[in-house]
Amino acid sequence: MTIKKTFLMTSPVILAPILCGLAVYSSLPSKMTTHWEFTNQPNGFMAKPLLVFGLPLLMLVFQFIVLFATGHSKDDATRLNHIVMWLLPLVTVVAYLTTIQFNLGTTLDSRRIATLLVAIIFLSMGNYLSTVTLSDQSRRQPKNPTRFYHRIGYLLVGGGLALLVSLLFGPWVSTVILGLVIVGLIAVISL
């Protein structure tokens, strides 16, 4: 699939939440909560029009950058590319709908929603990376690329599963697990 087709296919998904925002626009406060601390306390705000229209448009720009800057060719149809091309649309829809619902007065646990989203991303990417088999020994590849990607994949799958379990506990557990996954990724990459 070409970059242009991918962008045209994912753009409507990224922009569709605007319709939800328009449907409840008059019920939304003029100053909307857009960010929460890990303890679920609001700590970031934005004007209503900027959130309702700006968030999806900003994510569309990010999608454009991700797709065109990475330069996937039309022959490059790996599962990872399919996962990556749908990450921003997924994040946009979940973040947008969560933010709209919170600002309409619905009680939501933003920490659990964000943790679940990160866990899904880790599991999706890790599941793919743990199955990669490469033999390319180019300058840009690690010494043993298959083992390198498998380690990252297993770390992401383990981290994703641990994040899912952390949803049963307090916010500090999710924070520690996320920190350990990041440290683990840095360790694997620097080997």
Disulfide bonds with the S-S distance in Angstrom:
none
